[in-house]
Amino acid sequence: MGRKKIEHKVRVPLKWHASQESDEMIFSVCDRYFMQLGHAAKDEANDVDVDSDLNCGAATGVARWVQKTKGRSDITREKIYPMFWEACHRGFLLLQPPPENLLCKKLTNRYALYKHPGEVTVINVSGETAAQHVTSTAADTIIELIERVWREKKEQFPNDPEKQAVHLGMGAGYATMLVARRLAYKIRSGAEVPHIVLHAISSGGFLPHEPHKSPSTYFSFFDPALMNVKFVALFSATVVSSDDYEKQKSNPAIRYSFEQRDDIDIIVTSLAAADHRHGLLEQYLTHLVDQQLISPEVLKKMHNAGWVGDVQFRPYSADGPLPESVCPVRAVTLFELDELVQMANERKNGKYIVLVAGPCGECGESKKHALQPLLANEKLRLWTHLIVDAKTAKELLD
């Protein structure tokens, strides 16, 4: 018998990818890169010579620095930029948009917001990324509010860590999802926050192909293994009969969520414009019409009643919340509009409501017509902190 031929497989090294690098390496490269740019700009202005590693292209200089200090001869200038993309993916590069104070003052004067105990922030951004910058500013504001509430609770309950927990209520929708993602990045990046309890204030599971807009799904940004966090989800029917709503609230599946709602310290929500293709309430009611589960007359009746927008799927007109009789179905949500208004106006027990009021995060269309009543009508001022972009602010002034 002849010997069986043994084949030896050659192990081919894996292709390099920035995701293989450690957090320390990714951060160091970004840190050095910005320092490199700063030196180049300063020395160009002063017309002086500097170290050869600093007096060259930024990527080349950073690559040389990594080779010398990290002993990584494999890192070339071509590998520097992919590390920046990886830094963005890991949430290390968080831009801080600039405020627009003049527009903010004009908006405050136009709508007499100085009579309202809330704070308005106008950020100087526009264009297709404006919505994301509005949500990032909202997340930064929430971090500050979490720290404020935490300090107050530590003074009130110095020996009870459980009562020092800060409870954050999050609504459904694309904008709040972006806030949640930025907030989780900030916490993982080192923001000092206490024990947090996240509450879903509505179910938001309207369409089966958009689960990412439901609070219970984007709670996954907050990993209990990495941060001190607990959850109170709201698992309920998307909408229920208006006549049966009070009975539905006693259902064991959602009763616990309602029982815990008074613990919420900070509420994060957005708004949607009526007739907007990305508004969840409009989408779902249209879906019910298509499925012949409600009459087309329902939408017509709502529009005839002056429906301009909704917050947490509770519709309103310029005059106030729409009457219950207008629509035979309603969303399940922990707070009604008048309850939010009362909470905002009284600053009840040190509680806060952050309203994210930028353009649509999916198409960039303005929500000015839905936002205007929330500024002009005191019965609809359901926020303590309003975050809006410069373009929307200008539209509201016009």
N, C-alpha and C positions, 0 to 999 in steps of 0.2 A: 504493500500500500504506500502510495506517495504521501508525503507530508502535506497537511492542509496549509495553504498559504495564509499567513496572518497579515491582515491589513492594519497599518498604524494610521489612525486619524490625526491629522495635524490640527491642533487647537488654534483657531483664528481669534486674535484679540477682539473684544467687543469694540464697536465704534464709540468714540467719546461723545458724551452728551452732557450738557450743563447740569442736568438733573442728578448726575452722579456725584456732583461736588457737595461738600458739606455746607451747612449754613454759614459757618465761620469763613470759608473761602469765598462764597458768593458775596457776603457782606463786605469782606475786606477789599475785594476787587472794586465794588461800587464806591466804597469810601475813598479808596486811592484814586479812582477815576475822577471824582469830583474835586479832590484836592489838586489833582494834576491840572484840571481846567482852571481852577482858581489861581494857581501859580502862573499859568501861562498868560491869563488875562492881566494879572497884576504886573508881571515882569515886562509884558509887551507895552503896558502903559508907562512904565518907568524906564523902559529901554535899557534893561540890565540883563546880563548873562546869568544863568543858573546852572545847577547840576545837569549833566547831560541827560539823565533819565527823566528830568522834569522839562527839559528844553527840547522836547520832540513831540510827535503826535501822541495824543492822550492814550490811545489803545496800545501803541508801541511802548510807551513809558510804563504803563501798568504791567504789561507782559514782562518787561525786563525786571521790574520790581518783584513780581511773583517768582520769577526764576531765581533771583538772588536771595530773597528773604524766606521763601517757602520751599526752596529746593525743587521746584517743579519746572524742569527744563522742557516739559511737553506743552506748557502753556504758551501759546503764541498770540500775537495780536488778533488773529482771526477768531480766537476762542473767547475774547473779552466781551464782545457784544452779545453772544448767546447767554452769557452769565447775567447780563442786564435783563434779558427776557425772563430768565429764571427768577431773578430777584423780584420782578413784577408779579410773577406767578405765586411766589411765596409771601407776597405782601410786605416786602421790605421797603419798597419805594412808594411812599404815600405822599402825594402832593397836597399842599395846603393852599386852596384858592384864595385870592385877595378879597377883602371886603370892599363894597362900594358904598361909602358912608353918605355921600351926597344924595344918591337915589333913595337910600334908606330914610334919610331925614324928610325928603319930599313925600315919600309914601306915607310916613307917619303923620305928616301934616295934612295931606289930602284926605285921609280916612279917619283923622282924629284918633289915631291909635295911642296917643299919649294918655288918653283916658282909660285905656285897657292895661291891666297889669302884666302885659306880656312883653316879650323881646322880639324884635324883628332883625333878621340878618339878611342883607342883600349881598350876594357874592358876584364879583366882576368877571363872570364867564358867560359865554354864549356859544352857539354852534352845536354840533352833534354830540359833544361830550358834556354839555351843560348839566344834563340830568344826573350824570354820575358824580359830578363835582358837588351838586346840591346834596346828594345823598351822603357823600363823604364828609361834608361840613356838618350835616345832621348827626352823623356818627360821632364826630369830634365833640359836638355840643352835648351829646348824650353821655360821653365819657365824663365831661365836666359835671353834669348833673348827678351822675352816679357817685362821683367823689363827694359832691355836696351833701347828698342824702346820707351817704355813709358816715360822714363826719357828724351829722346831726344825730344819727342813730347810735353812734358810739358814745356820744354824750348822754343820750337818753337811756341806753341799755349797756352800761360799761362792762358788765360781767355776763352778758348773754349774747354770744356770737350768732346764735340762730336768729335772734330778733334784729341783729345788725344787718342781716341780708337785705340787699336792694332788689326789689321786684320790678321787672321790666315787662310791660305789656306790649306786644307787637301785633299789628294788624296784618292783613293779607295784601298781596299785590307786588308788582315788580319793583317799585321804588323801595318799599320796606325790605324786600329781599336784598337789594343792594346795600341798604343801611346795615342790615344784619351781617353781611359779608365783611364790610369795612370794619364794623365793630369787633368782630371776631379776630380780624387781622391785627387791630390795634391792641387787643388784649394779649394775643400771642406774642406781639412784638415788645411787650414789657409794660403796657399801661397798668398802673397799680389800681386794681379794682378788688372789691371784697367778694364775698359769696353772693352770687347772682342767681335769682330765680326768674326764668323766662316764662311768661304766660302768653298763650295764643288768645287774642281777644275776639277772634272770629275764626270760623273753620276755613273759609276761603277756598275750599276744594271744589271750585265751580266746574271746570272743564277737565276731563281725564288726561288730556295731552298737555296740561299746564300745571303739574303738581308743584313745580318750583315756586309758584306764587302763593302757596299755602304755608302759614307759619310753622306748622309741624314738620315740614320738609326742610326749610332753611334753618331750623334749630340745629341741624346737623353740622353747621359751621362751628358750633360751640362744642368742643370735645371735652366731656367730663374728665377724661384722662389727663388733659393738659390744663384745665382751668376749673375753678370751684364753681360749678354751675348745676342747677337742677331745672326741671321743666314741668310745666302744667299745660298739657295739650288740651285742645277742644275738639273732640271727635263727635261730630253731629251731622245731621242732614244738612245739605248745602242751604236749602231754603225750606221753610215749612209754611203751612197755612197760617195766615194771620190770626184766624179765629182760634187755632189750637196752640198758639205760641206759648202762652203761660203754662199750659199743660206739658208742652215739650221741655220746658226749662226744669221740670221736676224729674225728668228722665235720669236714671242713675248714671248714664254715660256722660252727661254734661252737667249734672247738678253740682259735682265737686268743683268744676271750673267756675261756676257762678258763685259758689260759697267762698272761693278764694279771691274774688275780684277786688275786694276792698283792701287787700294787701298790696295791690299794685301801686308803686310810687311814681313811675314814669311810663307814659304811653307814647308809642311811636306809631304814627299813622300818616297816610297820604290822602289824596282826593282823586276823584275821577270826574271827567266831564260827561254829561249826558250825550248820547249819540256818538260817542267816540269809540272807534273800532277796537281799542285796547282796554276800554273800561270793562271791568269784570262783571259788574251788575248788568250793564247793557248787553254784553255778550250772552250772559246766562238767560236773561229774560227773552232775548231773541231766540236762543236755543229752545226754550220752553214753547215759544210760539211755533217754531219749525216742527217741534214734536207734537204739536196740537194739544199740549197740556194746559196752556192758557190761551185766551183769545187775543188776537191782534189788537183788540180794542183796549187791552190793558195798557200797552205802551202808549197808545194814542191818548188815553185818559191821563196818564202820567205827564205827558208833554203838554197837554191842555191845562194841567194844573200848574205849569210853570217849571217843571223839573229841569234844573240846570246842572246838577252834579250830585255826587254822593260821597260821604265819608264812612268808611266801614260798611258800605252797602246800604246805608240809610240815606235815602234820597231827600233832597231839599230844593226849594225854590228860592227866589230872592227874598221872599217874605219869611221863610223859616222851613222847618221840616214838613214834608208832605204828609197829609193826613193818612191814617192807616186805611181808611175806606177806599183810597185810590187804587191800591194794589192788593189782590187777594193772597199774595204770597210775600214772604219777607225772609231776609237772611237772619241767621242766628249769630248774634253778637253780644258781648258782655255789657256794652254801654250804648245807650240811646244818645242821640245828638244833644238833647236838652241836659242830660247828665254830664256830658263832656263840657258843655258851656258853663254849667254851674261849677264844675271842678276847676275850670280855667279861671273864671271870674273871681272865685273865692280863694284860689290857691289852697284848696281844702287840705288841711293837714300836711302842707308842704309837698303837694303832688304837682306833677308837671306833664304837659302834653306837647310833644314836638310834632309839628305839622310840616311834612316834606312837600313843598309846593313848587317844584321845578317843572319843566316840560316833561312830556311823556318819555320815559326811558327807552321805549322801543321804537318810536318814530320821530320823536323830537317836537311834536305838535304842542302848542301852547295850551295851558289849562286856565287861561285868564278869565273866561266867562264863568267857570265854576269857582274860581278863587275869589272873584270880586265880592260876592255876597258874604263870604266869610270875613271880609274886611269891613264892608259897609254896614252890615246889619249886626247890631250888638247881640241879637238873639242867636246869632250863628258864630260868634267869636269863641270857638271851641279849642283854642290853642293858647299855650303860654309862651311857646317858642316857635316862630315862623321862619323857615329857611326858604328863600326864593332867589332866583337868578336875575341878573340885571335886565335881560331882555323882557322877561315877564313883568318886572317892576315898571319898565318904561311903558309897556302896553297898558298896565293898570293906571298909569298916570295920564296916558293919552285918552 
